[in-house]
Each structure stands twice: as C-alpha cells, then as structure tokens.
Amino acid sequence: LERFHARQLRVSPHVLGHSKAHVGRVVAELVRAAKAQGLQPGPLALSLRGDFVRIGSAYEQHKVRSPDCFDILVPLRLPPHLEPQPRRADGPGPCGAFVCGLRARNGWTRRCRPFAEGFCVELQGRSHLSSGLALRWFQGHLQRCLAAVRYRLQERCRVSLSACPGQPPTLHIVPCSDYVCCHISMAVRLIPAIPLGDALYLTALPPRGPPGSAAPEALWGLNASRQEQRLLGWLKEQAPDGSCHLKCLQILKGLRDLRGHGLEEPLCSQWGRVLSSYVLKTALFSLLLRGPLEAWDERFLVERLEDLVLYLRDCLRKQVLMDFFLGNTSIPEAVALPRFLKEAAPVNLLSAFDRPTLDLVAFQLISTWIQAPHIIRMYSSPRYLRPAPGP
C-alpha cells in the first residue's frame, strides 16, 4: 500500500504548486474579463461577483495521480427578491441530495418581466430561478470574453473553453513550453454558484431527470466545500504531525479506481456513483471524530484504512450514510457552521440506491480490500486494456 501510494497516487507538491498557481492566474484573468465585459447596468441581470473559490481535492491535499483537473466556483451576483426555499427530501429533486429553490417573491415577476422570462421557470405555480438557464448564460458569457483572455495570456499558454449540455464549462489550459517547468495541460471546471452567505453556495444539479422536466431546472444543490476545508484545517491542527487520514482517503480512492477497471456494466457505473469521492470523504469525517486522533498516526495506516473500509461496508449494508454537515450537532465548536446548515434537514447520501446495488457494492468493497495487492499488480500496468463488456 505504501509503494502503491508513493508510485501511483502521491502528487508532487512542486508540480501541484505550479499547476495551482498557473490555474489561479488564468482563472483570475478570465473572471476579471467576464465581470468587466458585457454587463447590463441595473439590478435586473445576472453578472459575476468578480471573485472565485478554489474547491476540491487539489486544494484539500488529497489529490491523486496527476494535478491536471481542478474545480473552481465562480459566484454570480443575483438581482434582489429571490429567496432560498429548501425542499423536503420527499419533494421534487434527486434522492440523496439537499436541494433548494430560489423562489421569486409575490408580484416580483410582473415588475421584472424581462429577467423572469429569460431566467425563471414555473414550479408549483411560482417562478424559480432556473439552474439550466443560468448555466447557459454563464457558458455564453465566458465564451464571449475568451478572446480578451487569449490575447493577454498568449505568451504564457493557450486557452479554450468547452461545454456539454447541462454541465459546467471546462477551461482547458496548455502552458507554453518556455513558461513553466511543469508542462501539464490542465482542465478547470468553472462552476457558476449562487452565494447564500457564510461561505455557502448553491450550484446546478447534475442532469438526471427526463429531458424537459421543470423540477430539476428549478432546483439547486448545496455546496459546503468551504466548510469541508475548515474541518480539514482543524483536523490537521489537532491530529499528530504524521497523521495518515488523508493518505487513507487517497489509497481508498486509488483502490476504488483500480477495481472499477475489472467490473462490468452496469455495476461499474454504480460502483463509481455509490463510492463517490464525496461519500468516501464523508465516511472519513465521521470515523475521524469517533475516536482519538492520536490513533491516526502514520504507523497505524493499515489498521485505520481497514477501519474505514469496514465502516463503509456497514453503512452500505444499513443503507445509511448521513451527510456530515446537514443537521449534524456533533461537529466541533471550533469549526463554525452557518445557521443554514445547522437547521437543515439531514440527508442520507445512499437513499438514491436500492438494497441489491448497495449489497453488491459492499461485497465488492470487502473483496477489493482483501485482494488489494493482487488488484494493484493486475490493474496498475499501463499496458492493461479494459476488456469489452459482456452481454
């Protein structure tokens, strides 16, 4: 496991530092250009707030393999009179996720008809800001501003923007050979976000419903990445200097990815969805706060990794893994949580999956742990070709 982490998973701090600095400069230029160009004066338009928020594993010290993918939140500035309305777990929207609507106040749509017609959809007789329409505007706005960024950055790198329907746009950065010592092409997912205050954001839900359905369009997902970063910072201060909790997360993500190579569809897709990086990180948070942090010293790596696998196995069998931040009263007081999170209804991250799927994933998880050395040897070769799916 140590050799697997050192040779295949660990990211060079030098290369990661160069990549993050380069991404920061390029995204700052693009956001600055997008904020300055094409703004409609007045309160009745979407616009960029002018900053961006770095999120994801590259900024939380548990990135695996190559530092070539990054996630950035780009906050939008909204017109007034849109208020967040959390939805019940049994209401419209996907299972296993906190969803929230941005509902227009009574009478507002009549006074602001151009904005309502351009960016809102109807849900249960009320106008709600559409995540799909906001995302489409965001993509077009960035694309129009890309020319200015290309001109300013032409000596440093080549940049381009790509977008898939219903997905945040991706900024592709190819550094010039004589500009940086680490010549890695980078993909930066630019995610439009609605600020709720207290470093909380709403982001568009991934498209899963039937095409043309109004419910997913009118709903947004909650992003608490800044609270996750605060918790990880607190854990780093409290844990021993040689704590292995992030290494455990990296190794488990690496084993998950390797095992996925040997699974057939539909289990392969279900495996990655059930054991998403957010689920693995949530399980780690829950396990870390159960016992003394001294037990996560480097010399106990295998024991703690096995604890994490067994804890996940039990959660899968019980079909319950609660979101760590929503309605959780056991979070340390040193990690200040916004009131919005404290009062939110708890969400079971596994509620979207049926029992046979979770039982099968639990079985494969234990099998992966038992056969870890064999799986690492078998699927780590660059010459390995994934077999064609069976009938």
N, C-alpha and C positions, 0 to 999 in steps of 0.2 A: 504493500500500500504506500509506503514511504517513497519507494522508487517510482511507482505509478504517478504519485503527486509531483515529484521533482522533475520527471522527464516529460510528462504529458499535460499536466494540469496547471502547474505553477506558472504565472505570468511574470516576466522580468519586470521589476519595479522601474528600471531605467526606460524600457520600451513603453511601459504603460504611462509613465510620467510624460514622455514626449508626446504620445498619442493624445492624452487628455489635454495637454497644453495646446496642441495644434487644433483639436476639435473646439476648444473654448474660444480660440481666436477667430476661427472661421464662422462659428455659430453667432458670435457677437457681431461680426460684420453683417451677417445676413439679417439678424433681428433688428439691428440698427437701421439697415436699409429698408426693411419691411415696415418699420414704425414710421420712418420719415416719408416714404413714398405712398401716394395713393390714398391718403387719409381723407375721409369725408368729415369736414368740421361739424361740430354739434354732437349731441348725445345719442342720436338715433342711428348708430352704426357700430359694427364690430371693428375693433382695432387691437393692435398689440400693445401690451403694457410697457414693453421696452426692455424686459429682463428675461432671463431663462434660468431654469432649475435643473441641476445635474442629478440624475437618479440612476438606480440600477446597480448591478454587481460591480461594474468598473469603478464606481465611486464608493463602494462599500467594502472593498478589499477582498471579495470572494469571486472575482472574475476567473474563469478557467480558460485554458488554452491561449488563443491569440487575442490581443486587445484591438480587435477590428470592428466591434459593434458597440454602439453607445445609445443611451436613451436620454433625451432632453425634453423637459416640459417647457412649453412656451406659453406663458399666461396671456389671456385675452382680457381686454377691457370691455365690460358689458354696459349697455345702457341701463338706466335705473328701472325700477318697477318690475324686476324679475326676482322672484324669491324661491329659495330651495325648498322642495317638498319631498322628504324621504318617503319611499314607498314601502308598503308591507311586503314581507317575504313571500306571501301568497298572492300578491298582486301581479300586474304585468311586468315582464322582465325576466332575465335568466335566473335560474336557481343557483345557489351558492355564491351570490354576489350581492353587495349592498348597492342599491340603485336609488337614484334621486332625480326628480324632475325639476326644471327651472320654469315655474309657472308665472304667467303674466297676471298682474293684479286686475281686478274688475275694472272695465272701462278703458284700460290702457291700450288695448289693441285698436280701439276706434281712433284714439288720438294719435297713435303711431302706426298707422296702417302700412306704410312702405316697409318698415322693419318687420312687422308681423307677417306680411305676405312673403317677404324674402327669406326669413329665418325661422319661422314658427310653424308648428303642426298642431292639429287638434288632438287632444286626448281627454276623454270623458267630458266633452263639452267646453274645455278650457284650452287656451293657447299655451303651448310649451315651446321653449327654445329647442330646435331640432339639432341633435348632435351631427346628423348626416349633412345637413345644410351648412352648419358652421364649419365642419371639416372640409367640405367642398370649397367654401370661400377661402379658408386658410391655405389650401393647396394652391388655388389660383393666385392668391395674393403673393405667396412666396415665389411662385414661378415667374410672376411679372417682375419681381425685384431681383431675380437671379443675375440679370445682366450686370447690374452695378457691382455685385459681389465678384463676378468673374473678372471684371476689369481691375478691381482693387487687388485681387489675390492672384493675378496671373503669373507673378514671379514665384509665388510660394507653391501653388497647387492648382489642379484642375478640379472644378466642382460641377456637379449636375444634380438634378432633383428627379426622383421617380415616385410614382404614387399608384397604388392599387385601389380600386373602388372600396370604400368603407374602411380603409386603413390609413393611418397617419403617413405623411410623405417621408421619404428617406433621402437624406442628403449624402451623396457619395463624394468622398474627398480622396484625390490621388495626389500625394505630395510630389513636388518636383525633385529630381534626383539629387540636385545640389543644395537643397534647402534644409533637410533634416537627415540625421544619421540613420533613422529607423524608417525605411521606405515601406510602410504598410498602408495599403488602401483601406480606408475607413468608411463605414456606413453608419450614419447617425439618424436615428428615428426621431423626428421632430413631432411632438405630441401636443396639440392645442389643449389648453387647460383653462378651466374656469376657476378663479380663486374664490375660496369660501372664507378666507381669513384664517389666522393661526396656522399658516403653512399647510393648509388643506386645499385640495384641488379636486375638481370633477373633470373626468376625461370620457371620451366617447367609448361606448361598449363595443366589443368585437362583434361583427355581424354574424348572428346565428339564427335569427328568426327567418320566417318566409319573406321573400322579396316583396316590398311594398307595404309591409306591416308598419303601422303607425306607432305601436307601443315601443319597440326598441329605439326608433328615431327620437322619441320624446324623452328618453331616459338616459341618464349619465351614470358612470361608475365612479366610486370614490377612490382617490389616490392619496395614501398616507405615507408616501416614501420618505418625507422629511422626518416623520415620527419614527420610522424604522431606523433612519440614520442616527437620530438622537439616542435610541435604545442601544444600537451597536456601539456608539461612542461611550455610553455609560458602562456597558459590559466590558469594553476594553480597559476602562479605568479600574473597574472592580476586580476583574479576573487576574490570575497570575500573569507575569510577563511572558511566559511561554505557553499561553493558553492555546488549545488546539481546536476551539469551537468553529472558527472559520475554515480551518483545514478539513474538519469533518464534513462541513457543508460542501466544500469543493470536491472531496473524494466521492461523496454520495451523488453529487450531480454528474461526476465523471462516470461512475458505475452505471447510473441510470442511462446515460447516453450510449455507452458501450452495449448494454443489454438490449437497448432498442434495436440495434443492428440485427439481432437474431430473432426478432419477433415478427410474426406475420400480421397482416391486416385482418380484422380491424383492431386487434389487440395492440399493435404498435402505436397507433394514434391514441388509443385510450390510455396506454401506459404513459405517454408524454403529457397528456392532459391531466390525469389523476395526480401524477408525481411532478407537477409543475414546480418551477423554482420557487414560486411564492408559497406553495404548500410545504416544500422542504424547509424553507426558511421559517415558516410559522411553527412547524414541529420543533425546530431547533430552539426558537424563542421559548416555547412552552417548556421544553425539557431543561433549558438553562436555568430557569427560575424555580425549578422544583427542588434543586439540591444545592450544596455548597459549590461555589465557583472554583474553589481550590481543586475539586475533583476533575477539572478540565485541563490540568497540567499536561504538557506535551507527552510525558511518559505514559499517560493513560489513553493515548489516542485510540487504540483498538477497542478498549473497553467502552469508551464514550461513543465511538462510531457504532458499535453493536447495540448500545442502549438506544441510540437514535433510530436504528433500523427496527428494533423491537417495538419502540414506541409508535413508530409509523405503522407497523404491522397491526398493532392493537387498534389504532384509530381507524384503519381500513376495515377491520373486522366489525368494529362497532358502528361504522358508517358515520363517525362524528369526528371532525376536527374544526373547532371554532376559530373564526378569525381572531387574531391575537389582540387587536386594538379596539374592536367594536364592542362596547358594553363590558369591557374587562375591568374589574375592580381590583385585581391583584398586581397591576403594573406598579413598579417602584415609584414613589412620590418624586424622586429626583428626575424622572422622565415626565415632564409636564405634558398632559394631554389636553387638547381643546375640549370644551364642553360638548361640542357637536359629537365627538367620538364617544365620550363617556355616556351620553344619553341615547346613543344609537342602539337599535335592537341587535342582539348578537346574530351572527350569520354562520351557518355550518358550510364550510368550504366543500364538503363532499356530498351535499344534498342533490347535486345535479347528476349523480351517478347511481345506477342500480346496484343491488347487492351482488349479483353474479359478477359484474365487472370489478367491483372492489375486492371481492374474494379472490378473483383471478390475479389481480394486481398484487394483493398481499402475498399470495403463493409465489409469484414470480420475484417479488422483492426478497423474500427469505431465501429462495433458490439463488438469486444473484449474490447475496451476501455469503452463502455457503461456498459457492463456486467462484468467488471473486478472483483468485489467482488464475484459474482456468479462463475466465471471461476476459481478463486483462491480456493474457497471452494470445487468445484467439482473435479478438477484435481490435487489437491495437496496431496491427500491421498495416502500413499504408497500402500494401498490395491487396488487402482484403476487399472483395467485391460482394456487395449485398446480394443474396440470392433472390431470384424472381419470386414474387408471392405465389403461394399455392392456390389451387381452385377454391 
